[in-house]
Amino acid sequence: MLRALPTDKLDYKPHEKNMEAGDIAWFLSLELSGLVDAHDKGDVHWQQEPRPKSTDELVAAYEKAADALEDRVQNASEDDWEKDCG
């Protein structure tokens, strides 16, 4: 889905109250990174970093975060599942 976003349309908003398409894509990546932080550090310190400028950069960031999260889930121990990440 992210690869379908044209770089020149990342600022597209279907309605004035909506987030821009690029910001939505970036938010998805940041959420995955937050889950990795929750696993690794026990909590999340959300930092809204600036959005990448191109679709390729957005896709790369998303894939990096998704791969990291998949690794954590696949290698999670029983103790990991019991941790309180609050």
N, CA and C of each residue as an Amber inpcrd file, in Angstrom:
protein
   258
   0.8160000  -1.1780000   0.0000000   0.0000000   0.0000000   0.0000000
   0.8710000   1.2580000   0.0000000   1.9010000   1.2800000   0.8190000
   2.7400000   2.4790000   0.8970000   3.4630000   2.7540000  -0.4130000
   3.8640000   1.7070000  -1.1080000   4.5540000   1.8900000  -2.3850000
   3.6650000   2.5720000  -3.4260000   2.3590000   2.4970000  -3.2500000
   1.4300000   3.0950000  -4.2100000   1.3060000   4.6090000  -4.0420000
   1.8410000   5.1590000  -2.9600000   1.7630000   6.6000000  -2.7370000
   2.7790000   7.3260000  -3.6230000   2.3290000   8.1370000  -4.5520000
   3.2900000   8.9110000  -5.3510000   3.9560000   9.9720000  -4.4680000
   5.2670000  10.1110000  -4.5940000   5.9990000  11.0870000  -3.7940000
   5.4160000  12.4880000  -3.9510000   4.9530000  12.8180000  -5.1450000
   4.4180000  14.1680000  -5.3600000   3.0060000  14.3430000  -4.8090000
   2.4480000  13.2880000  -4.2010000   1.1080000  13.3700000  -3.6120000
   1.1080000  13.0960000  -2.1040000   2.2620000  13.1090000  -1.4740000
   2.3270000  12.8370000  -0.0310000   1.5860000  13.8840000   0.7880000
   1.3760000  15.0630000   0.2240000   0.6530000  16.1280000   0.9150000
  -0.8570000  16.0690000   0.6760000  -1.3240000  15.0730000  -0.0640000
  -2.7470000  14.9650000  -0.3910000  -3.5980000  14.7660000   0.8580000
  -4.7000000  15.5060000   0.9340000  -5.6880000  15.3810000   2.0060000
  -7.0660000  15.2630000   1.3510000  -7.7900000  14.1680000   1.5980000
  -9.1120000  14.0440000   0.9940000 -10.1150000  15.0540000   1.5620000
  -9.8120000  15.5570000   2.7330000 -10.6790000  16.5390000   3.3900000
  -9.7900000  17.4190000   4.2640000 -10.2030000  18.6350000   4.4780000
  -9.3810000  19.5810000   5.2510000  -9.0850000  19.1090000   6.6710000
  -9.9320000  18.2500000   7.2400000  -9.7230000  17.7640000   8.6040000
  -8.8450000  16.5100000   8.6560000  -8.5190000  15.9470000   7.5030000
  -7.6940000  14.7460000   7.4500000  -6.2160000  15.0710000   7.5480000
  -5.4560000  14.0900000   7.9910000  -4.0010000  14.1850000   7.9210000
  -3.5850000  13.9990000   6.4630000  -2.4070000  14.4660000   6.1300000
  -1.8630000  14.2460000   4.7980000  -1.5160000  12.7700000   4.6320000
  -1.6020000  12.2740000   3.3990000  -1.3320000  10.8650000   3.1200000
   0.0570000  10.4430000   3.6100000   1.0550000  11.2670000   3.3770000
   2.4090000  10.9550000   3.8310000   2.5170000  10.8940000   5.3440000
   1.7780000  11.7530000   6.0380000   1.7940000  11.7330000   7.5070000
   1.1460000  10.4740000   8.0540000   0.0990000  10.0040000   7.3900000
  -0.5390000   8.7600000   7.8170000   0.4320000   7.5960000   7.6460000
   1.0840000   7.5410000   6.5040000   2.0610000   6.4820000   6.2500000
   3.1940000   6.5290000   7.2780000   3.6670000   7.7160000   7.5750000
   4.7520000   7.8920000   8.5500000   4.2990000   7.4690000   9.9420000
   3.0750000   7.8080000  10.3020000   2.5370000   7.4350000  11.6080000
   2.5270000   5.9130000  11.7720000   2.1970000   5.1800000  10.7080000
   2.2080000   3.7190000  10.7800000   3.6000000   3.2010000  11.1290000
   4.6180000   3.7920000  10.5300000   5.9910000   3.3850000  10.8270000
   6.3660000   3.7130000  12.2710000   5.9930000   4.8890000  12.7180000
   6.3070000   5.2920000  14.0860000   5.6110000   4.4010000  15.1120000
   4.3940000   3.9630000  14.7980000   3.6920000   3.0630000  15.7130000
   4.4390000   1.7370000  15.8570000   4.9060000   1.1870000  14.7300000
   5.6580000  -0.0640000  14.7980000   6.9450000   0.1200000  15.5890000
   7.6240000   1.2270000  15.3750000   8.8440000   1.5140000  16.1350000
   8.5450000   1.6390000  17.6250000   7.3980000   2.2180000  17.9530000
   6.9850000   2.3230000  19.3540000   6.7860000   0.9650000  19.9960000
   6.2470000   0.0170000  19.2480000   6.0720000  -1.3360000  19.7800000
   7.4250000  -2.0130000  20.0080000   8.3670000  -1.7790000  19.1290000
   9.7190000  -2.3150000  19.3280000  10.3300000  -1.7100000  20.5900000
  10.1780000  -0.4030000  20.7740000  10.6780000   0.2450000  21.9850000
  10.0220000  -0.3180000  23.2360000   8.7310000  -0.5660000  23.1630000
   8.0240000  -1.1370000  24.3190000   8.6230000  -2.4850000  24.6870000
   8.9460000  -3.2750000  23.6960000   9.5630000  -4.5700000  23.9700000
  10.9720000  -4.4040000  24.5310000  11.7700000  -3.5820000  23.8640000
  13.1870000  -3.4610000  24.2210000  13.4280000  -2.6940000  25.5070000
  12.6480000  -1.6470000  25.7430000  12.9090000  -0.7500000  26.8570000
  11.8610000  -0.8140000  27.9600000  10.7390000  -1.4610000  27.6770000
   9.6870000  -1.5600000  28.6780000   8.7300000  -0.3860000  28.6780000
   8.9970000   0.6170000  27.8580000   8.0840000   1.7510000  27.7410000
   8.3380000   2.4550000  26.4080000   7.5000000   3.4120000  26.1330000
   7.6130000   4.1390000  24.8710000   7.7340000   5.6250000  25.1790000
   8.7170000   6.2390000  24.5940000   8.8770000   7.6880000  24.6790000
   8.6670000   8.2250000  23.2670000   7.4160000   8.5490000  22.9750000
   7.0260000   8.9360000  21.6210000   7.7180000  10.2210000  21.2030000
   8.3580000  10.1650000  20.0520000   8.9490000  11.3540000  19.4690000
   8.4610000  11.4380000  18.0250000   7.7750000  12.4910000  17.7130000
   7.2650000  12.6860000  16.3600000   8.3740000  13.3020000  15.5160000
   9.1320000  12.4400000  14.8710000  10.2070000  12.9090000  14.0100000
   9.6240000  13.4070000  12.6910000  10.3380000  14.2670000  12.0040000
   9.8360000  14.7500000  10.7150000   9.6630000  13.6070000   9.7170000
   8.6540000  13.7240000   8.9020000   8.3430000  12.7130000   7.9030000
   9.4090000  12.7040000   6.8060000   9.7860000  11.5030000   6.3500000
  10.6790000  11.4390000   5.1950000  10.0670000  12.1480000   3.9850000
  10.9130000  12.5610000   3.0710000  10.4770000  13.3710000   1.9280000
   9.9640000  12.5570000   0.7430000  10.2940000  11.2600000   0.6890000
   9.8950000  10.4770000  -0.4810000   9.1900000   9.1890000  -0.0750000
   8.4590000   8.6490000  -1.0370000   7.7830000   7.3720000  -0.8180000
   8.7990000   6.2760000  -0.5330000   9.9090000   6.2560000  -1.2520000
  10.9300000   5.2350000  -1.0310000  11.4560000   5.2750000   0.4000000
  11.6600000   6.4760000   0.9300000  12.1340000   6.6070000   2.3110000
  11.0680000   6.1520000   3.3060000   9.8100000   6.4660000   3.0250000
   8.7140000   6.0160000   3.8880000   8.6330000   4.4950000   3.9100000
   8.7140000   3.8950000   2.7340000   8.6480000   2.4350000   2.6360000
   9.8270000   1.7910000   3.3610000  11.0110000   2.3300000   3.1830000
  12.1990000   1.7820000   3.8530000  12.0550000   1.8550000   5.3730000
  11.5690000   2.9750000   5.8830000  11.3830000   3.1230000   7.3320000
  10.3350000   2.1490000   7.8500000   9.2400000   2.0080000   7.1030000
   8.1840000   1.0870000   7.5170000   8.7120000  -0.3520000   7.5270000
   9.3950000  -0.7470000   6.4670000   9.9070000  -2.1110000   6.3910000
  10.9340000  -2.3920000   7.4880000  11.7710000  -1.4160000   7.7890000
  12.7510000  -1.5840000   8.8730000  12.0400000  -1.7990000  10.2080000
  11.0340000  -0.9830000  10.4910000  10.2870000  -1.1140000  11.7470000
   9.4980000  -2.4240000  11.7830000   8.8870000  -2.7940000  10.6620000
   8.1120000  -4.0360000  10.6090000   9.0150000  -5.2460000  10.8020000
  10.1900000  -5.2390000  10.1780000  11.1370000  -6.3430000  10.3490000
  11.6060000  -6.4580000  11.7940000  11.8810000  -5.3150000  12.4170000
  12.3260000  -5.3220000  13.8140000  11.2270000  -5.8710000  14.7190000
   9.9930000  -5.4450000  14.4890000   8.8860000  -5.9340000  15.3070000
   8.6660000  -7.4240000  15.0790000   8.7200000  -7.8620000  13.8300000
   8.5560000  -9.2890000  13.5370000   9.6210000 -10.1130000  14.2440000
  10.8530000  -9.6250000  14.2590000  11.9340000 -10.3070000  14.9590000
  11.6300000 -10.4230000  16.4520000  11.1590000  -9.3190000  17.0510000
  10.8640000  -9.3470000  18.4860000   9.7460000 -10.3400000  18.8030000
   8.7210000 -10.3590000  17.9710000   7.5810000 -11.2540000  18.2170000
   7.9990000 -12.7110000  18.0400000   8.7330000 -12.9900000  16.9880000
   9.1470000 -14.3730000  16.7300000  10.0850000 -14.9080000  17.8000000
  10.8740000 -14.0340000  18.3920000  11.8670000 -14.4740000  19.3760000
  11.4670000 -14.1650000  20.8210000  10.2230000 -13.7800000  21.0390000
   9.7670000 -13.4330000  22.3850000   9.6770000 -14.6770000  23.2650000
  10.1500000 -14.5270000  24.4830000  10.0380000 -15.6030000  25.4710000
   8.7130000 -15.4500000  26.2230000   8.4020000 -16.4340000  27.0280000
   7.1970000 -16.3370000  27.8620000   7.2940000 -15.1210000  28.7850000
   8.4800000 -14.8680000  29.3210000   8.6680000 -13.7010000  30.1900000
   8.4170000 -12.4020000  29.4390000   8.8340000 -12.3510000  28.1770000
   8.5840000 -11.1580000  27.3670000   7.0940000 -10.8820000  27.2610000
   6.2930000 -11.9300000  27.0680000   4.8480000 -11.7410000  26.9180000
   4.1920000 -11.2980000  28.2090000   4.8360000 -11.5560000  29.3270000
   4.2700000 -11.2070000  30.6290000   4.6980000  -9.8210000  31.1200000
   5.6680000  -9.1860000  30.4400000   6.1530000  -7.8820000  30.8730000
   5.0370000  -6.8410000  30.8420000   5.1110000  -5.9290000  31.8060000
   4.2070000  -4.7930000  31.8260000   4.8990000  -3.6280000  31.1310000
   4.3490000  -3.2160000  30.0220000   4.9410000  -2.1090000  29.2590000
   4.1440000  -0.8440000  29.4920000   3.8070000  -0.5530000  30.6910000
   3.0020000   0.6030000  30.9810000   3.7780000   1.6850000  31.5450000
